[in-house]
Amino acid sequence: MIRSFTTLARTLNLSHAVEELKSTRQTVRRHIEALESAMGAPLFEVKDRRYQLTHAGEQMLPSAQSIQAQGRLFLRGDLGEVDGMMRMAYQDGEGWYFYIQKQKISSVWDCGSGLLPAAVQAWAASKGELESDAMNVVRPFVLVYRDTPAGWLCSEVGENSFFRKWWGRTEALSSVGRPLDQFPGGPEVAAIMKLPFVEVQTTKGIRLDQVATLLPRGEDSAPTTIVFNRLLMAARLPDGSDVLVVVVDRANQLMIADLDSAILERIPDDVVLEF
């Protein structure tokens, strides 16, 4: 039912959805009707022979996509929990990998970073107001994302941020306006990448993750090992609209379960923030 729903929501064309699903029109319709019955609301309306999502359908779609992506990863053994917190381990078979594990917020105090504790203190003092003077101490080190109909878009890259240090000024600035979805690993990894953002946006709180992956440092460079701690903080602009503040610092200790700590030795020596 979820596959039928997400496919029809993407194509908005029953024939195309049936072809992609290798199913029948009757089966897809039956799946949608069963899902609508379970949800207690119509998910689509048909105008000029074209399907359109209803308000209920739009609200349900992100969760359905997330459930579908998590299901695929779970069946492959790539998704699980450690001490009740999400851990994902993804490898594409061609050498690229992506590990992410949610961490206790208290880990910011002893993870070896000066930036992350300062960011938590600034966020608390600012009461979540991005333009507050209290945020000035960490503002040059952050990225800012906004939730838009096109997905999560980067709207600000701090001049001293980790990703500017990693990619360089030109590439970092070109990431402004780039959707979060444009990430290696396909739709499953993209969906998992969204989960922490959605959680923090919903709770209006903060979240800490550790990530280990391979990223290029330039347009023609080979992917390089990087392990970093990423703090997400919900914030507001002066007009009241919501944004997410992303603070990243190099990891000095490994906090991802079942990963060899020798991976830290492969991080380039020059990737160090001066905070």
N, C-alpha and C positions, 0 to 999 in steps of 0.2 A: 504493500500500500504506500509506504513512504517513497519507494523508488518511483512508482507511478506518479505520485504527487510532485516530487522534485523535478522529474523529467518533464512533465507537462507544464510545470511552473516556469521552467527554463525555455522550452520551445514555444509555449502558448499555441501549440498546433497539435491536435489529436493525432492526425496522420503521422506527423514527424515523431511524436512520442511513441506511437505504436511501433513504428519502424525501428527506432533506436532500442526499444525494450524487447524487440522480437516477440511481441505479444499480439493481442487482438483488441479492436475497439471496445468490444463488450467487456473484456477483462479489465482494461484500464478504467472504463467508466464505472465498473463494479467496485474497483479499488477506491476510486475517488468518493463514490457514494458511501461506502463503508466508513471511510475516514471522516467524511462530513457528519455521518450519523454519530460516530464516536466523539467528535469534537463539539457536536451540537450547533454547528454553524456552516453555511456554505463557504467553500474555499475558492470557487471559481464562479464567474458569470460569463455568459456568451453574448458578445455584441458584434454584429455584422459578421457572424460566423467565425469569430475569433475569440479565443479564451482570454480572460483577464482575471487576475487575482483579486479577490475581495479583500477588504480590510483584515478579516480573520485569516485569510490565506497569506497575506503579507506578514502578519504577526507570527504565523506558524512556520513559515519557510526557513528562517535561520536555524531554528531548533531541529527541524527535519533534516536539513543538510548536515548539521553537526552530528545527529544521531547516526545518519547513514555513513558519514566518514569515520566516526568512532567504531561503528560496527565492522567496517572493513579492516581497520587496523587491529581491532580486538581479535578477529578471526585469524589474522596472521601472527598473533602473539606480540604485536608491536605496542600495544597500549595496555597499561595496567595502573596499579596504585602502589605507593610505598608509604606506609604509616598513614594511610587514608588520603594521600595527596597524589595527583596525577603524575605519571611518568610515561613518556613515549620514547621509543627507540626505533628509528626508521632508517633503513638502508635501501638504496635503489638498485643494488646489484652491479653498479658500475663504479663503486668506490665512494660515492657521496653518501653522507650520513647526517642525521639530525636527531639529537637527543635533547629532551627537555624534561625537567622535573621541578614541580612546584616545591617551594621551600617555606619553612616557618619564617614569619616576619621577624622574629627575634634573631634570626641568623644575620641580619644586617649589622648587628652590634659586634659580631666576632668573625666576620667573613674576610677581614683583612683590608676592607675598603674604607677610606675616609669619606668618599663621596656619598655612598648610599646612606649612612647614618645622618649625614648633613641634609640629604634630600628629604628623609622622613621628618626631621625636625623642622625644616623649612615648610613642608606641606602642612604640618600640624599648626605651625605659627600663622600660616597664611589662611587657614581654614578653607583650603582648597581653592583659593582665588589665585589664578595664574599671574595676574598683574600686580599682586601684592608685593610690597617692598621686601617682605620676608622671603620671597622666592628668588630675589636677585642674586644671592650667593651661589645658587646652583643653576640658574637659568642658562648660562652659557654652555652647560654640560648636558642639556636635555634635548630630546626630540618631542615634538608635539603632534599628536594624531587627532583627526576629527572623523566622526562617523557620518558618512554621506551615502546617498543612494547608490553611488559607484563603489562603495566599500570604505574601509578605513584608509584615509589618505594622510600622508605625512604633510604637515603644514609648516613645520619649523625644524631646522637643524641647528643646534647650538654650535657656536664657533669653536668651542673646546670639547665638543662631544666625542664619545668613543668612536662613533661611526665616521666622523670627519677625520679622526686620527687614523682610522683603518683605511678608508677609501681615498682620502685626500680631499681637498677643498672642492674641486670641480665635480667629482662624482657624487660627493655628499650633497652638494647643492642641487644636483640634478635629481636627487631622490625626492625633493619637494614635489608633492602632487602625485607621487607614485603610489598605486594601491598596494596594500599589504598582501593582496592575492598574488602579486608578481614575485613568487618565491619558488625556489626549486622544490621538487618532490611531488608536484601534482596536487589535485584537489583535496586529497586526504590531509596532507601536511598543511595546506592553506587553511582548511577547516579547523585543524587543531591549533594553528597559530591564532585564529580568531577567538578561541575559547577564553583565554585569559583576558583579552580586551573586553569581551562581552561581560565576563564576570565582574570586572572592576567598574565598568560603566553602569552595571545594574546595581551593585552594592554601594557605589560611590565611595569605595575604600581604596586599599592598596594591596599589592600582591608582589611576591618575590619569586622568580624562577631562575634556575641555572640552565644554560644552554651550551651544548657542545656541538660544533658543526664545522663544515668546510666552506670558506667564503673566498672568492677572488679579491685581490687587493688592487686590481686595476683591470682595464678592459680586456687586455690580452694575457693576464697573469693566470697561473694555475691556482686552483683553490688551495687555501692555506688553513691549517687548523686554528680554531679560536674557541676558547671556553670563556663565557662571560656570565656575570650575574645581572639580571634585568629586573628593575623595579618599575612597576606600573602604578601610577597614582591618578585617581580621578580628580579633575579640576574644572573650573568654570572660567569663562571669559566675562568681561564686564557686561555684555548683553545677556548673561545668564545661560548661554549655550554651553554644552558639555564638551570637554576635550580630555584626552588622556596624555599625561606626561610620562615619558619613557626615559629612565635613567639607567645607563649601562656602564659597567666597569669590568675590567679584566678580572677573571677569577684567580685567586691565589691558592685556593684549596678546592679540591673536587668534592662536590656534594651530590653527584648523580650516582645512584646505586648501581653496582655491578659494572662500573666503567673503570678501566685501569688509570690510576692517577698519573702514569707516565705520559698521558696525553697532554698534561700541562707543560711538559718540557718541549713540546712541538710548537708552542705559541711564539711568534716572533718577539725578540727581546725589546724591540723599539715601540711596541704597542703598550705604552704606559701613560696614563693620564696624570698630569701635574695638577693636583687639587690641594 
